[in-house]
Amino acid sequence: MLTTTLWAAQIALALFFLFAGLPKILGRGIDRWTGFDDLPRPLTILIGIAEVAAPIALVLPMLLGTFEWTTPLAAIGLAVVTLMASGFHLRAGEWLPALETALWAMLTGAVAVGRWDLLATGPSPRADLLVPVMGVLTVALVVNIVAIFRMPAPSRAEARESEEARA
C-alpha cells in the first residue's frame, strides 16, 4: 500500500511541477501569474529549471532502477522550492496559493520520508502512519485547488493597483 501511495504521489508531483516549471522556462503564459513581474527573468528561469529537473529525478531513477537514492533528495529539493514559493505568495497576500504551495511542500516531504530508505539505512516510517498522512494532504490539496479555481482571477490592472496601494 505504501509503495503504491508513494508512486501515485511521485507521479502527481512530477506532473504538477513539470507543468508549473515549463512556462517559467519558456516564458509563455507566465503573464497570467501575478508577482513574476517583480522577479528578474534569470531567476524565473532558474526556478523553472528546478521545477522541471526535480520531478524527473523524482520518477525516472526509480523507473530505470538506477540512482534511486536521488528520489528523496529530489523530494527535499522540491519541498524547499515550494516552501519558498509559499513565502512568496504570503508576501503578496495570496492566502490560498500560499496554502496550496505549503500543502505541495508537505506532500513532497512525505515522499522524501517514505523513500528515505533508498538514501540511508536505519528505521523507516511505518506504512500505517504515512499512507493516511499522504491521503489527508492529497484531499487538502484538491479542496484548495478547487477553491482557487472558483475564485475570480484578478486582472493585471487590479494586481498592479493592489501592489501600488501596499507600497
C-alpha positions as CSV (number, residue, x, y, z in Angstrom):
1,M,0.0,0.0,0.0
2,L,2.8,2.4,0.9
3,T,4.6,1.8,-2.4
4,T,1.5,2.4,-4.4
5,T,0.7,5.6,-2.4
6,L,4.3,6.9,-2.9
7,W,4.3,6.2,-6.6
8,A,0.9,7.9,-7.0
9,A,2.3,10.9,-5.1
10,Q,5.5,11.0,-7.1
11,I,3.7,10.9,-10.4
12,A,1.2,13.6,-9.3
13,L,4.1,15.8,-8.1
14,A,6.1,15.2,-11.2
15,L,3.2,16.2,-13.5
16,F,2.3,19.3,-11.4
17,F,5.9,20.6,-11.2
18,L,6.6,19.8,-14.8
19,F,3.6,21.9,-15.9
20,A,4.4,24.6,-13.4
21,G,8.1,24.8,-14.4
22,L,7.9,24.7,-18.2
23,P,6.1,28.1,-18.6
24,K,8.7,29.7,-16.3
25,I,11.5,28.4,-18.6
26,L,9.7,29.2,-21.9
27,G,8.2,32.5,-20.8
28,R,4.9,31.5,-22.3
29,G,1.7,32.1,-20.3
30,I,3.6,33.4,-17.3
31,D,2.0,36.8,-17.8
32,R,-1.2,35.3,-16.3
33,W,0.6,34.7,-13.0
34,T,0.8,37.6,-10.6
35,G,4.1,38.5,-8.9
36,F,6.5,37.4,-11.6
37,D,6.9,41.0,-13.0
38,D,9.0,41.8,-9.9
39,L,11.4,38.9,-10.4
40,P,14.4,39.1,-12.7
41,R,13.9,36.8,-15.8
42,P,17.0,34.7,-15.0
43,L,15.6,33.9,-11.5
44,T,12.3,32.9,-13.0
45,I,14.2,30.6,-15.4
46,L,16.2,29.1,-12.6
47,I,13.0,28.4,-10.6
48,G,11.5,26.8,-13.7
49,I,14.6,24.6,-14.2
50,A,14.5,23.4,-10.6
51,E,10.7,22.7,-11.0
52,V,11.4,20.6,-14.2
53,A,14.6,18.8,-13.1
54,A,13.4,17.7,-9.7
55,P,10.3,15.9,-10.9
56,I,12.5,14.0,-13.5
57,A,14.7,12.9,-10.6
58,L,11.6,12.1,-8.6
59,V,10.4,9.4,-11.0
60,L,12.9,8.5,-13.7
61,P,15.6,6.9,-11.5
62,M,13.1,4.5,-9.9
63,L,11.6,3.6,-13.2
64,L,15.1,2.9,-14.6
65,G,16.3,1.1,-11.5
66,T,19.4,3.2,-11.1
67,F,20.4,6.1,-8.8
68,E,17.2,5.6,-6.8
69,W,18.8,7.5,-3.9
70,T,18.2,10.7,-5.8
71,T,14.4,10.3,-5.3
72,P,14.4,11.5,-1.6
73,L,16.9,14.2,-2.4
74,A,14.7,15.5,-5.3
75,A,11.7,15.5,-3.0
76,I,13.6,17.5,-0.4
77,G,14.7,20.0,-3.1
78,L,11.1,20.4,-4.3
79,A,9.9,20.9,-0.7
80,V,12.4,23.7,-0.2
81,V,11.5,25.4,-3.5
82,T,7.8,25.0,-2.8
83,L,8.1,26.4,0.8
84,M,9.9,29.4,-0.7
85,A,7.1,29.8,-3.2
86,S,4.6,29.7,-0.3
87,G,6.5,32.6,1.3
88,F,6.4,34.4,-2.0
89,H,2.6,34.1,-2.0
90,L,2.2,35.1,1.6
91,R,4.2,38.3,0.9
92,A,1.9,39.1,-1.9
93,G,-1.2,38.5,0.3
94,E,-2.3,35.4,-1.8
95,W,-3.5,33.2,1.1
96,L,-5.0,30.3,-0.9
97,P,-2.0,29.9,-3.2
98,A,0.3,30.1,-0.2
99,L,-1.7,27.3,1.5
100,E,-1.6,25.3,-1.8
101,T,2.1,25.5,-2.1
102,A,2.6,24.7,1.6
103,L,0.5,21.5,1.0
104,W,2.6,20.6,-2.1
105,A,5.7,21.0,0.1
106,M,4.2,18.7,2.8
107,L,3.4,16.1,0.2
108,T,6.9,16.2,-1.2
109,G,8.2,16.0,2.4
110,A,6.1,12.9,2.9
111,V,7.6,11.3,-0.3
112,A,11.1,12.2,1.0
113,V,10.3,10.4,4.3
114,G,8.7,7.5,2.5
115,R,11.7,7.0,0.2
116,W,14.4,7.8,2.7
117,D,15.4,4.1,3.0
118,L,16.8,4.5,-0.5
119,L,19.3,7.0,0.8
120,A,20.1,5.9,4.3
121,T,19.9,2.8,6.3
122,G,18.1,2.8,9.6
123,P,14.5,2.9,10.8
124,S,11.8,3.6,8.2
125,P,8.4,5.1,8.8
126,R,5.5,2.7,9.3
127,A,3.2,2.5,6.3
128,D,0.1,2.7,8.5
129,L,1.2,6.2,9.6
130,L,2.5,7.6,6.3
131,V,-0.4,6.5,4.0
132,P,-3.1,8.3,5.9
133,V,-1.0,11.4,6.2
134,M,-0.5,11.4,2.4
135,G,-4.2,10.8,1.9
136,V,-5.1,13.8,4.0
137,L,-2.6,16.0,2.2
138,T,-4.0,14.9,-1.1
139,V,-7.6,15.7,-0.2
140,A,-6.5,19.1,1.3
141,L,-4.7,19.9,-2.0
142,V,-7.7,19.0,-4.1
143,V,-10.0,21.1,-1.9
144,N,-7.6,24.0,-2.1
145,I,-7.1,23.8,-5.8
146,V,-10.9,23.7,-6.3
147,A,-11.2,26.8,-4.1
148,I,-8.5,28.6,-6.0
149,F,-10.2,27.9,-9.4
150,R,-13.6,29.0,-8.1
151,M,-12.2,32.4,-7.2
152,P,-12.3,35.1,-9.8
153,A,-8.9,35.7,-11.3
154,P,-7.6,39.3,-10.7
155,S,-6.8,41.3,-13.7
156,R,-3.3,42.6,-14.3
157,A,-4.5,46.1,-13.6
158,E,-6.1,45.1,-10.3
159,A,-2.9,43.3,-9.3
160,R,-0.8,46.4,-10.0
161,E,-3.2,48.7,-8.2
162,S,-3.1,46.5,-5.1
163,E,0.7,46.4,-5.2
164,E,0.8,50.1,-5.5
165,A,-1.6,50.6,-2.6
166,R,0.6,48.4,-0.4
167,A,3.7,50.4,-1.3
